[in-house]
Amino acid sequence: MRFLCLLVVFTVSFAAAPVALILVAEPKLGKPIVVVAKPWGIAATKVVEAAQGSFLSPQATRLAVWSVMRSETYATDLKMKGAWLVLDGAALAQICGVTDASV
């Protein structure tokens, strides 16, 4: 039982580091971002449209869409229009193994 507890703690701590990296990385002007909508709110595409943003990719889901950080206040605008999270796309891409996440 003790071994199982240690294994769970190790696994959770190992998985938490990449998630923390994504959450604390600040989106940079002109760089890719991921807009995550609230599951119970409006779709991510509608949030970006409401904030007068543009889409980086034609692929979108109800919960998330790629966009470009167009101004210093864009992340705040997205959150005011219903975004749950605005994540640095480069940090997310790096964790997924992408080395060049330029627009």
LUMKOL-711847 format. One record per residue: residue number from 1; x, y, z of N, C-alpha, C in turn. Coordinates in nm, 2 decimals, decimal comma. Each point is the difference from the previous one (the first is absolute). Example, Ala and Ser with C-alpha at 12.3 -4.5 7.8 and 13.67 -1.06 7.14 Angstrom:
2
(1 (1,32 -0,57 0,78) (-0,09 0,12 0,00) (0,09 0,12 0,00))
(2 (-0,04 0,11 -0,07) (0,09 0,11 0,00) (-0,08 0,11 0,08))
This chain:
103
(1 (0,08 -0,12 0,00) (-0,08 0,12 0,00) (0,09 0,13 0,00))
(2 (0,10 -0,01 0,08) (0,09 0,12 0,01) (0,07 0,02 -0,14))
(3 (0,04 -0,10 -0,06) (0,06 0,01 -0,14) (-0,10 0,06 -0,09))
(4 (-0,12 -0,04 0,00) (-0,11 0,06 -0,09) (-0,01 0,15 0,03))
(5 (0,00 0,04 0,12) (-0,02 0,14 0,04) (0,12 0,08 -0,06))
(6 (0,12 -0,05 0,02) (0,12 0,06 -0,05) (0,00 0,01 -0,15))
(7 (-0,05 -0,10 -0,07) (-0,01 0,00 -0,14) (-0,10 0,10 -0,05))
(8 (-0,11 0,02 0,06) (-0,10 0,10 -0,03) (0,06 0,14 0,02))
(9 (0,07 0,02 0,11) (0,06 0,13 0,03) (0,10 0,04 -0,11))
(10 (0,09 -0,10 -0,03) (0,10 0,02 -0,10) (-0,06 0,04 -0,14))
(11 (-0,10 -0,08 -0,04) (-0,07 0,02 -0,13) (-0,07 0,14 0,00))
(12 (-0,07 0,03 0,10) (-0,07 0,13 0,00) (0,11 0,12 0,00))
(13 (0,10 -0,01 0,07) (0,10 0,10 0,00) (0,07 0,01 -0,13))
(14 (0,03 -0,11 -0,06) (0,06 0,00 -0,13) (-0,09 0,06 -0,11))
(15 (-0,13 -0,02 0,01) (-0,09 0,05 -0,10) (-0,03 0,15 0,03))
(16 (0,01 0,04 0,12) (-0,03 0,14 0,03) (0,09 0,10 -0,05))
(17 (0,13 -0,03 -0,02) (0,10 0,09 -0,05) (-0,04 0,06 -0,13))
(18 (-0,03 -0,08 -0,11) (-0,03 0,06 -0,12) (-0,13 0,08 0,00))
(19 (-0,10 -0,04 0,08) (-0,12 0,08 0,01) (0,03 0,13 0,06))
(20 (0,08 0,00 0,11) (0,04 0,13 0,06) (0,07 0,09 -0,10))
(21 (0,09 -0,05 -0,08) (0,07 0,08 -0,10) (-0,10 0,06 -0,10))
(22 (-0,10 -0,07 -0,04) (-0,10 0,06 -0,09) (-0,08 0,11 0,07))
(23 (-0,04 -0,02 0,12) (-0,09 0,09 0,07) (0,07 0,13 0,04))
(24 (0,13 0,00 0,03) (0,07 0,12 0,04) (0,07 0,08 -0,11))
(25 (0,01 -0,06 -0,12) (0,06 0,06 -0,11) (-0,09 0,12 -0,05))
(26 (0,05 0,12 -0,01) (-0,08 0,11 -0,05) (0,00 0,00 -0,15))
(27 (-0,12 0,02 -0,06) (-0,01 0,01 -0,15) (0,08 0,12 -0,04))
(28 (0,07 -0,01 -0,12) (0,08 0,11 -0,05) (-0,07 0,06 -0,12))
(29 (0,02 0,13 -0,02) (-0,06 0,07 -0,11) (0,04 -0,05 -0,13))
(30 (-0,09 -0,03 -0,09) (0,03 -0,05 -0,13) (0,03 -0,15 -0,01))
(31 (-0,01 -0,07 0,11) (0,03 -0,14 0,01) (-0,13 -0,08 0,01))
(32 (0,00 -0,13 -0,02) (-0,12 -0,09 0,01) (-0,05 -0,01 0,14))
(33 (-0,13 -0,01 0,01) (-0,06 -0,02 0,13) (-0,11 -0,11 -0,02))
(34 (-0,04 -0,06 0,11) (-0,11 -0,09 0,00) (-0,11 0,06 0,09))
(35 (-0,12 0,02 -0,06) (-0,11 0,05 0,08) (-0,09 -0,11 0,04))
(36 (-0,02 -0,02 0,13) (-0,08 -0,11 0,05) (-0,13 0,06 0,06))
(37 (-0,11 -0,05 -0,05) (-0,13 0,05 0,04) (-0,05 -0,08 0,12))
(38 (-0,09 0,05 0,08) (-0,06 -0,07 0,11) (-0,09 -0,11 -0,06))
(39 (0,00 -0,12 0,05) (-0,08 -0,10 -0,05) (-0,15 0,03 0,00))
(40 (-0,04 0,08 0,10) (-0,15 0,04 0,01) (-0,03 0,13 -0,07))
(41 (0,10 0,06 -0,06) (-0,02 0,13 -0,06) (-0,01 -0,01 -0,16))
(42 (0,03 0,12 -0,06) (0,00 0,00 -0,15) (0,12 -0,06 -0,05))
(43 (0,00 -0,04 -0,13) (0,11 -0,07 -0,07) (0,12 0,09 -0,01))
(44 (0,12 -0,06 0,00) (0,12 0,07 -0,01) (0,01 0,09 -0,13))
(45 (-0,06 -0,05 -0,11) (0,00 0,08 -0,12) (-0,08 0,13 0,02))
(46 (-0,11 -0,01 0,07) (-0,09 0,12 0,02) (0,07 0,10 0,10))
(47 (0,08 -0,05 0,09) (0,08 0,08 0,09) (0,10 0,09 -0,08))
(48 (0,07 -0,07 -0,09) (0,10 0,07 -0,08) (-0,07 0,10 -0,09))
(49 (-0,11 -0,04 -0,06) (-0,07 0,10 -0,09) (-0,05 0,12 0,08))
(50 (-0,05 -0,03 0,12) (-0,05 0,11 0,09) (0,11 0,10 0,04))
(51 (0,12 -0,05 0,01) (0,11 0,08 0,04) (0,07 0,06 -0,13))
(52 (-0,06 -0,02 -0,11) (0,05 0,05 -0,13) (0,14 -0,05 -0,03))
(53 (0,02 -0,13 0,03) (0,13 -0,06 -0,03) (0,00 -0,08 -0,13))
(54 (0,11 -0,07 -0,03) (0,01 -0,08 -0,12) (0,04 -0,14 0,04))
(55 (-0,02 -0,09 -0,09) (0,03 -0,14 0,03) (0,13 -0,04 -0,07))
(56 (0,08 -0,07 0,07) (0,13 -0,04 -0,05) (-0,02 -0,13 -0,09))
(57 (-0,09 -0,08 0,03) (-0,03 -0,12 -0,07) (-0,14 -0,02 -0,03))
(58 (-0,04 -0,06 -0,11) (-0,14 -0,02 -0,03) (-0,06 -0,11 0,09))
(59 (0,09 -0,08 0,06) (-0,05 -0,10 0,09) (-0,04 0,06 0,14))
(60 (-0,11 -0,03 0,04) (-0,05 0,05 0,13) (-0,09 -0,10 0,07))
(61 (-0,01 0,00 0,13) (-0,09 -0,08 0,07) (-0,09 0,10 0,08))
(62 (-0,10 -0,06 0,06) (-0,09 0,09 0,08) (0,08 0,05 0,12))
(63 (0,09 -0,07 0,05) (0,07 0,04 0,13) (0,13 0,08 -0,03))
(64 (0,07 -0,02 -0,11) (0,12 0,07 -0,02) (0,03 0,04 -0,15))
(65 (0,07 0,10 -0,02) (0,04 0,05 -0,13) (0,13 0,07 0,01))
(66 (0,08 -0,01 -0,11) (0,13 0,08 -0,01) (-0,03 0,13 -0,06))
(67 (0,06 0,10 0,06) (-0,01 0,14 -0,05) (0,14 0,06 0,01))
(68 (0,01 0,13 -0,02) (0,13 0,08 0,01) (-0,02 0,11 0,10))
(69 (0,09 0,02 0,09) (0,00 0,11 0,09) (0,01 0,13 -0,07))
(70 (-0,10 0,07 -0,03) (0,00 0,12 -0,09) (0,03 0,13 0,08))
(71 (-0,02 0,00 0,13) (0,02 0,13 0,07) (0,03 -0,04 0,15))
(72 (0,06 0,09 0,07) (0,03 -0,02 0,14) (-0,13 -0,03 0,09))
(73 (-0,11 0,05 -0,05) (-0,13 -0,02 0,08) (-0,08 -0,11 -0,06))
(74 (0,05 -0,07 -0,10) (-0,09 -0,11 -0,06) (-0,04 -0,11 0,09))
(75 (0,10 -0,05 0,08) (-0,04 -0,10 0,10) (-0,11 0,04 0,10))
(76 (0,01 0,12 0,04) (-0,10 0,06 0,09) (-0,14 0,01 -0,07))
(77 (0,01 0,05 -0,13) (-0,12 0,01 -0,08) (-0,07 -0,14 -0,02))
(78 (0,08 -0,10 -0,03) (-0,05 -0,14 -0,01) (-0,07 -0,05 0,12))
(79 (0,07 0,03 0,12) (-0,06 -0,05 0,12) (-0,13 0,07 0,03))
(80 (-0,01 0,13 -0,03) (-0,12 0,08 0,02) (-0,11 -0,05 -0,09))
(81 (0,03 -0,06 -0,12) (-0,10 -0,05 -0,09) (-0,04 -0,14 0,03))
(82 (0,07 -0,07 0,10) (-0,04 -0,13 0,03) (0,10 -0,11 0,00))
(83 (0,13 0,04 -0,03) (0,11 -0,10 0,00) (0,03 -0,05 0,14))
(84 (0,02 -0,12 0,02) (0,04 -0,05 0,13) (0,15 0,01 0,03))
(85 (0,08 -0,03 -0,11) (0,14 0,01 0,01) (0,05 0,05 -0,13))
(86 (0,11 0,08 0,00) (0,08 0,04 -0,12) (0,14 -0,05 0,03))
(87 (0,04 -0,10 -0,08) (0,13 -0,07 0,02) (0,10 0,04 -0,10))
(88 (0,13 0,01 0,04) (0,11 0,03 -0,09) (0,01 -0,12 -0,10))
(89 (-0,02 0,02 -0,12) (0,00 -0,11 -0,10) (0,14 -0,06 -0,02))
(90 (0,10 0,08 0,02) (0,14 -0,05 -0,02) (0,04 -0,10 0,11))
(91 (-0,05 0,03 0,13) (0,03 -0,09 0,11) (-0,08 -0,13 -0,02))
(92 (-0,12 0,01 -0,05) (-0,08 -0,12 -0,02) (0,07 -0,08 -0,11))
(93 (0,04 0,06 -0,11) (0,06 -0,07 -0,11) (0,13 -0,07 0,04))
(94 (0,08 0,07 0,09) (0,13 -0,06 0,04) (-0,03 -0,13 0,08))
(95 (-0,10 0,00 0,08) (-0,03 -0,12 0,08) (-0,04 -0,11 -0,09))
(96 (-0,07 0,04 -0,11) (-0,04 -0,10 -0,10) (0,11 -0,05 -0,10))
(97 (0,12 0,06 0,02) (0,11 -0,04 -0,08) (0,03 0,09 -0,13))
(98 (-0,08 0,11 -0,01) (0,02 0,09 -0,12) (0,11 0,09 0,04))
(99 (0,10 0,02 -0,09) (0,12 0,08 0,03) (-0,02 0,14 -0,05))
(100 (-0,07 0,02 -0,11) (-0,02 0,13 -0,06) (-0,15 0,03 0,00))
(101 (-0,05 0,09 0,09) (-0,14 0,03 0,02) (-0,02 0,14 -0,05))
(102 (0,07 0,05 -0,10) (-0,02 0,13 -0,05) (-0,12 0,01 -0,09))
(103 (-0,06 0,12 -0,02) (-0,12 0,02 -0,07) (0,04 0,01 -0,15))
